[in-house]
Amino acid sequence: MKATLAMADGTIFRGRGFGAEGRVGGEVVFNTSMTGYQEILTDPSYQGQIVAMTYPEIGNVGVNPEDVESFKPFVRGFIVKEYWDTPSNWRSRSSLGEYMRSHGLIGIEDIDTRQLVRLTRDRGAQQAVLATGDVDEAALVLEAKARPSLEGQDLASVVSCESAYRWQTGTWELASGYSEKTGGDGPLVAAFDFGIKLNILRNLTDLGCRVVVFPSDTKADEIRDLKPDGLFLSNGPGDPDAVGGAISVVRELVAEMPTFGICLGHQILALALGAKTYKMKFGHHGGNQPVMDVDTGIVEITSQNHGFAVDADTLPAGTRVTRINLNDRTVEGFAHEALPVFSVQYHPEASPGPHDAHPLFQRFFDSMQTRATGSELERWPVRAVAGAAGVE
């Protein structure tokens, strides 16, 4: 099956299709992770984007019902150098191609991914159209040129849950899989879902937190009604400045309880405090980004997925930059100097990626003091991941 990737600048890549057939548009970004393509496909932060993997061989471990970061794939399309259709892994339940076909996800292989990465690095992330079969290449380029930028788009509202729910599944362990943590009286966390990855919830649960997840458009009084011990702001896609309602709500709540933000949540927290954000040339996507703690000089290798960043020069008085990216000196974390409020641009939950930054969850846990609450958690249903994302 022929497949074509047409970039907005007129560059054409011709290869073979795998997965579903059809045509789709999105912003092309590259991911430098060597493993974890299933987690990448199901990361809601990729809404509106076509992902190119820099690692050359993809699909060799298949897919399974456990290694997912949401309840369906969110990438718009998938680009690889070589797709492997005969997986070999004891946990595999189907091939990557079968999984993609079941979700209508289009892939292209056998293109020069190094050329594509250099193009993106030099000219910046751009819109593109990925199509299978016989196509009019000039028409695809015009379609790509006409596609809107991610700037100004509130994609968090597109990927967020529709109603609040409880989460009580812990992290995965060899031989036993995912554990269910019921009961307990640990800190009660209200988590905003801007496109939340499930491993964030698993890590909070492992520490003993009771977690209720709320849609991105939840009002401040609904959060107060829960009487939480802490507020968590999740990762997610799109332009943080476009998530105006959530910015206003966080501005109301941030002085009332300990707050921890990751990725889009980090950016929303910065905006709520009065800072500004900007779109990066091609962003950070992958599991090998070096980040330095400015207080200790310790360097963490981190997992990242973002195309916007906080402008350090606009952070207000009373806050300070705590972490910087060693590749381009962008802001990777900040904290409030008087309140138990902090955030990071990267992903301490990894999945995929290194676990260097995992202690940040403990820091958030330690910042909260469990208090008696009259909230009846049973009013929210428990959500589980078993059998998620269409893999049996």
Secondary structure, DSSP 8 states (H G I E B T S, - for coil): -EEEEEETTS-EEEEEEEE--SEEEEEEEEE--SS-HHHHHT-GGGTTEEEEESSSEE-TT-B-SSS-SSSS---SEEE-SEE-SS---TT--B-HHHHHHHTT-EEEESS-HHHHHHHHHHH---EEEEEESS--HHHHHHHHHHS--STT---HHHHS-SS-EEE-EEEEETTTEEEE-------EEEEE-SS--HHHHHHHHHTT-EEEEE-TT--HHHHHHH--SEEEE----S-GGG-HHHHHHHHHHTTTS-EEEETHHHHHHHHHTT--EEEEEEEEEEEEEEEEETTT--EEEEEEEEEEEE-GGG--TTEEEEEEETTT--EEEEEESSSSEEEESSBTT-SSS--TTTHHHHHHHHH---------GGGS-B---TTGGG--
